[in-house]
């Protein structure tokens, strides 16, 4: 069994920065793509950022140039650095990883952007 545990969600002021992390544990043979979705109240879950095993990153237009995704393969970890946060970035952020050919999800971490 594989588990993903996220951390880093918090309350931050507009214009501030926050870093999220997600660590996978369990019977891990291979990790493929990984990334972050987010879901704001009353809205559909959307892809914020993703990264291929080779390190190619993909971002939603709404977060480009503000968010940076990275991965540490040795630590089975994916990160999301969020800068210049806006109120519309407030959401529950869910990490995902393709582990051993199956997609796993984290439990979600709350990001609140408010004065």
C-alpha positions as CSV (number, residue, x, y, z in Angstrom):
1,X,0.0,0.0,0.0
2,X,1.1,3.6,-0.7
3,X,0.3,6.7,1.2
4,X,0.8,10.3,0.3
5,X,1.1,12.8,3.2
6,X,0.9,16.5,2.5
7,X,2.0,19.4,4.6
8,X,2.5,23.2,4.4
9,X,-1.1,24.5,4.1
10,X,-1.6,27.7,6.0
11,X,-3.2,31.1,6.2
12,X,-1.2,33.7,4.2
13,X,-1.7,37.3,3.2
14,X,-2.2,38.3,-0.4
15,X,1.2,38.7,-2.0
16,X,2.7,36.3,0.4
17,X,4.4,32.9,-0.2
18,X,3.8,29.4,0.9
19,X,5.5,26.0,0.2
20,X,3.7,22.7,0.1
21,X,5.2,19.3,0.2
22,X,3.9,15.8,-0.3
23,X,5.8,12.6,0.7
24,X,5.0,9.1,-0.5
25,X,5.6,6.1,1.6
26,X,5.0,2.4,1.3
27,X,5.8,-0.2,-1.3
28,X,7.3,2.1,-3.9
29,X,9.0,0.6,-6.9
30,X,8.6,3.5,-9.3
31,X,7.1,7.0,-9.3
32,X,6.0,8.5,-12.6
33,X,4.2,11.7,-13.0
34,X,3.3,13.8,-10.0
35,X,1.7,17.1,-9.2
36,X,-0.9,19.2,-7.5
37,X,-4.6,19.8,-8.0
38,X,-6.6,22.3,-6.1
39,X,-10.3,22.8,-5.4
40,X,-11.9,26.0,-4.2
41,X,-15.3,26.0,-2.6
42,X,-18.0,25.6,-5.2
43,X,-15.6,25.0,-8.0
44,X,-14.3,21.9,-9.8
45,X,-10.9,20.5,-9.0
46,X,-8.3,21.8,-11.3
47,X,-4.7,21.0,-12.1
48,X,-2.4,23.6,-10.7
49,X,1.0,22.0,-11.7
50,X,2.4,18.7,-12.7
51,X,5.8,17.3,-13.4
52,X,7.0,14.3,-15.5
53,X,9.5,11.8,-14.3
54,X,12.1,13.6,-16.4
55,X,11.4,16.9,-14.7
56,X,9.3,18.7,-17.3
57,X,6.8,20.9,-15.6
58,X,3.3,22.0,-16.6
59,X,1.3,24.8,-15.1
60,X,-2.2,26.2,-15.2
61,X,-2.2,29.6,-16.9
62,X,-3.5,31.1,-13.6
63,X,-0.4,30.1,-11.7
64,X,2.4,30.4,-14.3
65,X,5.3,32.5,-13.2
66,X,4.1,32.4,-9.6
67,X,4.2,28.7,-8.7
68,X,7.1,26.3,-9.0
69,X,6.8,22.6,-8.8
70,X,9.8,20.4,-8.1
71,X,10.5,16.8,-7.1
72,X,13.0,14.9,-5.1
73,X,13.1,11.4,-6.4
74,X,15.4,10.2,-3.7
75,X,12.9,11.3,-1.0
76,X,9.7,10.4,-3.0
77,X,8.6,14.0,-2.5
78,X,6.9,16.6,-4.6
79,X,7.0,20.3,-3.7
80,X,4.9,23.3,-4.7
81,X,6.4,26.8,-4.0
82,X,3.7,29.4,-4.3
83,X,4.6,33.1,-4.6
84,X,2.6,36.2,-5.0
85,X,-0.5,34.5,-3.7
86,X,-3.9,35.9,-4.6
87,X,-7.2,35.4,-2.8
88,X,-8.3,33.2,-5.8
89,X,-5.5,30.8,-5.0
90,X,-7.3,29.8,-1.8
91,X,-8.3,26.2,-2.0
92,X,-7.6,22.7,-0.8
93,X,-4.5,21.5,-2.5
94,X,-4.2,17.8,-3.3
95,X,-1.0,16.1,-4.4
96,X,-1.0,13.1,-6.7
97,X,1.6,10.6,-7.8
98,X,1.6,7.8,-10.2
99,X,3.3,5.0,-8.1
100,X,3.9,1.6,-9.6
101,X,1.4,2.5,-12.4
102,X,-1.4,3.6,-10.1
103,X,-2.5,7.1,-9.1
104,X,-2.5,7.9,-5.5
105,X,-3.8,11.1,-3.8
106,X,-3.0,13.0,-0.7
107,X,-5.6,13.9,1.9
108,X,-5.5,17.6,0.9
109,X,-4.1,20.6,2.6
110,X,-5.9,23.9,3.1
111,X,-4.4,27.1,1.7
112,X,-6.2,30.3,2.8
113,X,-5.2,33.7,1.3
114,X,-6.7,36.6,3.2
115,X,-5.7,39.8,4.9
